[in-house]
Amino acid sequence: MAETTETFGVEYFGPALEDHRMSVMDLGPALIGLGRLCHRANDVAVAHSSVEVNIAATRSASFEVLLELIVRDPEAVIGYALTATNLLQSVGLMPSDTVKGLFQLMKWRGRESIESISRHGDDYRLLSIGNRNIIANNLTINLFQDPQARKAVKEIVSPVDSTDGVSGVRVRDERGATHFEIAKNDVPFYEVVPEEMSRLDTLPPEGVSETWVLIWRAVLIGRGRWGLVYGGRRVEARFSDTEFIDTHSVGRGDRLKVRMSTEYVYTESGDIRPAFEVQKVLEHVARSEPEPIQSDLL
């Protein structure tokens, strides 16, 4: 059984916590939010792992809880397997030398709107507001747009917002070094903003590209849209390669290297939505076969 484990600390601090006591009515929802966020990251990554978040111990600080994240038996998706390390880095509960996680992205954004999102190499995205830039992976951006993940973040910071005398929350590593801090005046940055939930401009720009996708629904008869995992999220795509359908047997979990086109269309409600089309299948890897070495989700 493949298993990865990371330990991290969450410390709520302020005058009300100097005696190292905290109401379970405040702490309970926040800890549930931490668990929900880690489980939701696993769902959004479509990793099919077994995720477990445990309280490991407490340290005598203002009020700090040590937590342990265990990720068991991740299913590699297009060469990418979720680990405890990259899950925590994606949500922002563990430092990374390369990218910022969800908590850092939301604090960086502040009250402004993200103006542009573009590719940064094969695995990352560059987000810009004026002259300010930040690099994040696809999972982080997809969590930013996911209502369940955003509600879990709000639960985690809620003691800072709603409890008198709680000045903020710090995220620490196993040795006690502070990685990230949210102060009371940062709390508004972590609100759930419905308008941000519908933005899909994190997907690749318009055009045709060769990429790996994962099948989660195949339509072999008729002209129904296929369900694919592409760029770290589930999408529906028109499948035009009838020759491949006629000559291959495919199923859920198979990987395809495809020539994929992307264009953006206006809906009747005025929103912009991406439209995907698989023009040609270049390679097919059945689920039972060795997986290709690719990294298209993080």
SULZIUR-V898097 format. One record per helix or strand of 2 or more residues. SS is the DSSP state (h for helix, s for strand). FROM is the first residue (numbers start at 1). LEN is the number of residues. If there is no record, write none. Layout:
SS_FROM_LEN + SS_FROM_LEN
This chain:
s_3_11 + h_15_3 + h_24_21 + s_50_10 + s_64_9 + h_84_8 + h_102_8 + s_116_5 + s_124_6 + s_132_6 + h_138_7 + h_147_16 + s_168_6 + s_178_6 + h_184_7 + h_194_4 + s_207_11 + s_226_5 + s_233_7 + h_242_6 + s_255_12 + s_272_14
